[in-house]
Amino acid sequence: MENRERIIVLGGDGFCGWPTSLRLSSEGYDVVIVDNLSRRKIDVELGCESLTPIKPLERRLRRWEELTGRHIDYRALNIADDYEALEQLIQEVRPKAIVHFAEQRAAPYSMKSPRHKRYTVDNNINGTHNVLCAIVESGLDVHLVHLGTMGVYGYGTAGMSIPEGYLTVKVDIDGDDREIEIPYPPHPGSIYHMTKTLDALLFYYYNKNDDIRITDLHQGVVWGTNTEETLMHADLINRFDWEGDYGTVLNRFLVQAAVGHPLTIYGSGGQTRAFIHIRDTVRCISLAIKHPPAKKQRVKIFNQATETHRVRDLADLVARLTGAEVRYYVNPRNEAWDNELVIHNEQFLDLGLNPITLSDGLLQEVIEIASRYADRVDQSKIIADSRWRADIPLDREGTAARREPVAA
Ligand SMILES: NC(=O)c1ccc[n+]([C@@H]2O[C@H](COP(=O)([O-])OP(=O)(O)OC[C@H]3O[C@@H](n4cnc5c(N)ncnc54)[C@H](O)[C@@H]3O)[C@@H](O)[C@H]2O)c1
């Protein structure tokens, strides 16, 4: 038996974690997926399901092994709750790297109610802390690769190109102007984003105190669904979220167009966000694993995003391609009416990433998938019923017509 390098993928049943696990397995790593299937349970809670008919994890893994001869191990484990089992697993597997996707990742879901706020904080912060603590206790030199978000920088206009994690500032030290680098000031826009900024503090501490090698990937909004590996068989198909809480904006618009629902712009549509295709997500993670920070190097931060777009420009693009109507709704979020966003992402480009952009044919591929599975969409779940504050009206009809935000 070959002695291959081992990787633990926390959250390996999810939208990003599943195609990443397959990619790493096909690259020759021995992969162990850890997942408590909480995301599938949230589908049941919300009364909807992935647009694509995803198969049970055991079936996915069996099919992958039949097709490729590669075994992926699976452990059902709640990393936020079951510290001892997590520590034991790390001791047993002795991984080169742990990729950490296992968090509650929807901002609207995190704002639904006190229960959802508390669940998101408990799950995300305890999970991340347990992983760090268990790596230290294992005594092993494990590289932790974490999926963070571009949202940690905030979605106001920064007035500069957003650096990759660290900001150079001039300070007056005893009358002398000096330049120093500081972590970019956190500016979370939801409870979910707040957990990611708190994760960053945990990374800072464990890196400083215990010399853990950590890479934090500040990822943009992911679009698309398939990768080379998930396309190998219908049993390997990836998750595709489309409803109001978990659907990411471009995928949501494409599904709305496919079912004849107006494209739902919340607020002015002047919000600018950073984007990445799921195929680039898996490439970036593979690159991050191959280029760990040196021992004692500070937390390495990449902006894992390839382009930025204004929400209303995306809606116009989808409307042009599909003939869909564009409609404006009261924004349930408490956020800037519009913003500019310019980002640095040279680190991945320097490592050889050749980004997929919206202009590529992949948009057409997503439109085709959205149309193929349109009958799985329950239109009553398209509008988010989560609101950032109780005084923001719920707008199910789209009467906002670009008026100023209620919660400004
Ligand atoms: N999807 C995006 O557009 C996007 C954008 C930026 C950042 N991210 C980040 O990437 C990561 C993965 O996102 P995703 O879209 O794949 O989310 P997802 O919800 O599809 O996947 C997360 C997986 O983690 C599992 N999980 C959650 N809590 C767990 C726990 N306590 N123990 C074990 N398993 C647990 C879930 O069951 C799920 O399978 C998240 O941390 C998210 O913040 C995603």
Ligand as a Chemical Component Dictionary entry (heavy atoms), coordinates in Angstrom:
data_LIG
# 
_chem_comp.id                   LIG 
_chem_comp.type                 NON-POLYMER 
_chem_comp.pdbx_formal_charge   0 
_chem_comp.three_letter_code    LIG 
# 
loop_
_chem_comp_atom.comp_id 
_chem_comp_atom.atom_id 
_chem_comp_atom.alt_atom_id 
_chem_comp_atom.type_symbol 
_chem_comp_atom.charge 
_chem_comp_atom.model_Cartn_x 
_chem_comp_atom.model_Cartn_y 
_chem_comp_atom.model_Cartn_z 
_chem_comp_atom.pdbx_ordinal 
LIG N1  N1  N 0  -20.461 29.072 -0.546 1  
LIG C1  C1  C 0  -19.921 30.271 -0.611 2  
LIG O1  O1  O 0  -20.264 31.085 -1.489 3  
LIG C2  C2  C 0  -18.847 30.680 0.352  4  
LIG C3  C3  C 0  -18.270 31.954 0.207  5  
LIG C4  C4  C 0  -17.281 32.361 1.090  6  
LIG C5  C5  C 0  -16.878 31.491 2.109  7  
LIG N2  N2  N 1  -17.448 30.255 2.233  8  
LIG C6  C6  C 0  -17.000 29.400 3.346  9  
LIG O2  O2  O 0  -16.672 28.112 2.885  10 
LIG C7  C7  C 0  -17.052 27.141 3.865  11 
LIG C8  C8  C 0  -17.896 26.077 3.176  12 
LIG O3  O3  O 0  -19.043 26.688 2.588  13 
LIG P1  P1  P 0  -20.121 25.817 1.833  14 
LIG O4  O4  O 0  -20.817 26.702 0.903  15 
LIG O5  O5  O -1 -19.479 24.582 1.336  16 
LIG O6  O6  O 0  -21.106 25.476 3.051  17 
LIG P2  P2  P 0  -22.009 24.184 3.282  18 
LIG O7  O7  O 0  -22.976 24.531 4.350  19 
LIG O8  O8  O 0  -22.500 23.642 2.002  20 
LIG O9  O9  O 0  -20.940 23.133 3.875  21 
LIG C9  C9  C 0  -20.497 23.128 5.211  22 
LIG C10 C10 C 0  -20.429 21.666 5.652  23 
LIG O10 O10 O 0  -19.953 21.632 7.008  24 
LIG C11 C11 C 0  -20.764 20.753 7.767  25 
LIG N3  N3  N 0  -20.723 21.214 9.172  26 
LIG C12 C12 C 0  -21.170 22.395 9.664  27 
LIG N4  N4  N 0  -20.960 22.447 10.995 28 
LIG C13 C13 C 0  -20.343 21.277 11.349 29 
LIG C14 C14 C 0  -19.874 20.744 12.570 30 
LIG N5  N5  N 0  -20.006 21.403 13.727 31 
LIG N6  N6  N 0  -19.276 19.519 12.566 32 
LIG C15 C15 C 0  -19.145 18.818 11.398 33 
LIG N7  N7  N 0  -19.584 19.280 10.209 34 
LIG C16 C16 C 0  -20.175 20.491 10.180 35 
LIG C17 C17 C 0  -22.152 20.835 7.121  36 
LIG O11 O11 O 0  -22.952 19.685 7.363  37 
LIG C18 C18 C 0  -21.806 21.004 5.643  38 
LIG O12 O12 O 0  -21.741 19.762 4.962  39 
LIG C19 C19 C 0  -17.818 27.873 4.956  40 
LIG O13 O13 O 0  -17.016 27.997 6.105  41 
LIG C20 C20 C 0  -18.115 29.212 4.346  42 
LIG O14 O14 O 0  -18.119 30.216 5.313  43 
LIG C21 C21 C 0  -18.429 29.831 1.378  44 
# 
loop_
_chem_comp_bond.comp_id 
_chem_comp_bond.atom_id_1 
_chem_comp_bond.atom_id_2 
_chem_comp_bond.value_order 
_chem_comp_bond.pdbx_ordinal 
LIG N1  C1  SING 1  
LIG C1  O1  DOUB 2  
LIG C1  C2  SING 3  
LIG C2  C3  SING 4  
LIG C2  C21 DOUB 5  
LIG C3  C4  DOUB 6  
LIG C4  C5  SING 7  
LIG C5  N2  DOUB 8  
LIG N2  C6  SING 9  
LIG N2  C21 SING 10 
LIG C6  O2  SING 11 
LIG C6  C20 SING 12 
LIG O2  C7  SING 13 
LIG C7  C8  SING 14 
LIG C7  C19 SING 15 
LIG C8  O3  SING 16 
LIG O3  P1  SING 17 
LIG P1  O4  DOUB 18 
LIG P1  O5  SING 19 
LIG P1  O6  SING 20 
LIG O6  P2  SING 21 
LIG P2  O7  DOUB 22 
LIG P2  O8  SING 23 
LIG P2  O9  SING 24 
LIG O9  C9  SING 25 
LIG C9  C10 SING 26 
LIG C10 O10 SING 27 
LIG C10 C18 SING 28 
LIG O10 C11 SING 29 
LIG C11 N3  SING 30 
LIG C11 C17 SING 31 
LIG N3  C12 SING 32 
LIG N3  C16 SING 33 
LIG C12 N4  DOUB 34 
LIG N4  C13 SING 35 
LIG C13 C14 SING 36 
LIG C13 C16 DOUB 37 
LIG C14 N5  SING 38 
LIG C14 N6  DOUB 39 
LIG N6  C15 SING 40 
LIG C15 N7  DOUB 41 
LIG N7  C16 SING 42 
LIG C17 O11 SING 43 
LIG C17 C18 SING 44 
LIG C18 O12 SING 45 
LIG C19 O13 SING 46 
LIG C19 C20 SING 47 
LIG C20 O14 SING 48 
# 
